Amino acid sequence: MEIVTKIAPLALALIMLGLGLGLSIADFSRVLRSPKDFITGFIGQVILLPIVAFILIKVFTLSPELALGVMIIAAAPGGVTSNVLTKFANGDVALSVSLTAVVSLLSIFTVPLIIYNAANLIGIEIVKEISMLTISFKMFLVVTVPVLIGMIVRSFFTSFIDTKTLLIQRTSIILFLIVFAAIWIEEWDNILNYLSSAGLITLMLNIIMIFLGYYIAKFFASGLPQRKCISLECGLQNGTLAVFVATQLFDDIAFMVPTAAYSLVMFVTSIIFVLIIRKIN
């Protein structure tokens, strides 16, 4: 797990830098102008997703390590991939960007809170002597700081950055894939056994959240583009951030397996969802 431990923080920092390069103050002020849509998406991601995940780990017979691994990916904010797929789905891209940005910045508080409480409920002791405040500070360094740097750089070179949007998005996806390739390479002998245990629950979690997000938004969001956006935000998580948090708390690869499984599943299900939903106007 040594390679993963070393590359996950760097990859996450670069991904969050890429997110910051695409943000402006308007992405945050938009939340105040359309609070209903944002609050609906926020509740779906930050509150409903962990609740559904916790219900599922109680229904499925999982080891404590895999159970907490499911909670780690459920605690993660939406990934930048959700912005790309929202565009392909003819959804509200501006809302998607705002949700990804705000939830990512708030994740330095929400992620440790969810994981530490889940660990207590599951009965797992955090192996490494690291406090919730310490993990929040580490997340601040690799999540918040790169986003702020990216926003500052964008403010000076807006026109240039706008011409490189596609390159930035592709680079983020490549970094994401490198992290998960490292997990597979380092733990190939064990990972297939883990995936057989975690594959079904991550598939169920992903499908439930995509449809739950869509139908909750149907009642509370302002329109179809917003429903598409919120559905994808609820179904696509920042797997690199989840891996980073897991490596900071545990030495066992088992805690990362649900993230690896979920990350594979979410691309397949989300692309299928987009192909279906983009035909609806």
Secondary structure, DSSP 8 states (H G I E B T S, - for coil): -HHHHHHHHHHHHHHHHHHHHT--HHHHHHHHHSHHHHHHHHIIIIIIHHHHHHHHHHHS---HHHHHHHHHHHHS-B-THHHHHHHHTT--HHHHHHHHHHHHHHHHHHHHHHHHHHHHHHT---SS---HHHHHHHHIIIIIHHHHHHHHHHHHSHHHHHTTHHHHHHHHHHHHHHHHHHHHHHTHHHHHHHHHHHHHHHHHHHHHHHHHHHHHHHHHSSSHHHHHHHHHHHH-B-HHHHHHHHHHH-S-GGGTHHHHHHHHHHHHHHHHHHHHHTT--
